[in-house]
């Protein structure tokens, strides 16, 4: 069972299935959006070393991608340390609106 240890006063706002491309390997997981951070959580114990979080004050920009008919929709989150995290998401628009309100 996948559980996330929440900080004091932290509330999960939305979660969605996604994956990350890490070292040319597709890692299946969930994007969990709380009122304090974005959390990527993998689905298996073997891949849990790829879990990571993004705090809102580290977000530089949120970019929507996949406006084409057959393209995967998702969000790209650019962080202040120069990293890009792409999250394919079925509920991209709603997730993006929530994130944009936070940072």
C-alpha positions as CSV (number, residue, x, y, z in Angstrom):
1,X,0.0,0.0,0.0
2,X,1.4,3.4,-1.0
3,X,1.3,5.9,1.8
4,X,2.8,9.4,2.0
5,X,3.9,10.8,5.3
6,X,2.3,14.3,5.4
7,X,3.7,17.3,7.2
8,X,1.8,19.0,10.0
9,X,-1.3,20.8,8.5
10,X,-0.6,19.2,5.1
11,X,-3.7,18.2,3.1
12,X,-3.8,16.1,-0.2
13,X,-5.6,18.2,-2.8
14,X,-5.4,15.9,-5.8
15,X,-3.6,12.8,-7.0
16,X,-3.2,11.3,-10.5
17,X,-1.5,8.5,-12.3
18,X,1.7,9.5,-14.1
19,X,5.2,8.4,-14.9
20,X,8.7,9.8,-15.0
21,X,11.4,9.1,-17.5
22,X,14.5,8.7,-15.3
23,X,17.8,7.5,-16.9
24,X,15.9,6.4,-20.0
25,X,13.6,4.2,-17.8
26,X,9.9,4.8,-17.5
27,X,8.9,4.8,-13.8
28,X,5.2,4.4,-13.1
29,X,3.9,6.3,-10.2
30,X,1.5,8.9,-8.9
31,X,1.7,12.7,-8.7
32,X,0.3,13.8,-5.4
33,X,-0.5,17.5,-5.0
34,X,-0.8,18.8,-1.5
35,X,-1.2,22.3,-0.1
36,X,2.5,22.3,0.6
37,X,4.3,20.4,-2.2
38,X,4.1,18.2,-5.3
39,X,5.2,14.6,-4.6
40,X,6.1,11.9,-7.1
41,X,5.6,8.5,-5.6
42,X,6.5,5.3,-7.4
43,X,4.2,2.2,-7.4
44,X,6.7,-0.5,-6.4
45,X,9.3,-0.9,-3.7
46,X,12.0,-1.6,-6.3
47,X,11.6,1.9,-7.7
48,X,11.0,3.9,-4.6
49,X,14.5,5.4,-4.8
50,X,13.0,7.6,-7.6
51,X,10.4,9.2,-5.2
52,X,10.9,13.0,-5.0
53,X,9.1,16.1,-4.0
54,X,9.0,19.6,-5.3
55,X,8.3,22.4,-2.9
56,X,6.2,25.3,-4.3
57,X,8.9,27.9,-3.6
58,X,11.2,25.9,-5.9
59,X,8.9,26.1,-8.9
60,X,9.9,28.6,-11.6
61,X,7.3,27.8,-14.2
62,X,4.5,25.3,-15.1
63,X,4.2,24.5,-18.8
64,X,1.2,22.6,-20.3
65,X,2.0,20.2,-23.1
66,X,0.1,17.9,-25.4
67,X,-2.4,20.2,-27.1
68,X,-2.5,17.9,-30.2
69,X,-5.2,15.4,-30.9
70,X,-3.2,12.3,-30.1
71,X,-0.3,13.7,-28.0
72,X,-0.1,12.8,-24.3
73,X,-1.3,15.6,-22.2
74,X,0.6,16.7,-19.1
75,X,2.5,19.3,-17.1
76,X,6.2,20.2,-17.2
77,X,7.4,21.7,-14.0
78,X,10.6,23.8,-14.2
79,X,12.3,24.3,-10.9
80,X,14.7,27.0,-9.8
81,X,17.6,24.6,-9.7
82,X,17.2,24.2,-13.5
83,X,15.5,20.8,-13.6
84,X,12.5,19.9,-15.8
85,X,10.0,17.4,-14.6
86,X,7.4,16.2,-17.1
87,X,4.2,14.6,-15.8
88,X,1.9,13.0,-18.3
89,X,-1.5,13.5,-16.7
90,X,-5.1,12.8,-17.7
91,X,-6.3,15.7,-15.5
92,X,-3.6,18.1,-16.6
93,X,-5.8,21.2,-16.7
94,X,-7.2,20.8,-13.2
95,X,-3.8,19.9,-11.7
96,X,-2.2,22.8,-13.5
97,X,-4.7,25.3,-12.1
98,X,-4.2,24.0,-8.5
99,X,-0.4,24.2,-8.8
100,X,-0.5,27.7,-10.4
101,X,-2.5,28.9,-7.3
102,X,0.2,27.6,-5.0
103,X,3.5,29.1,-6.2
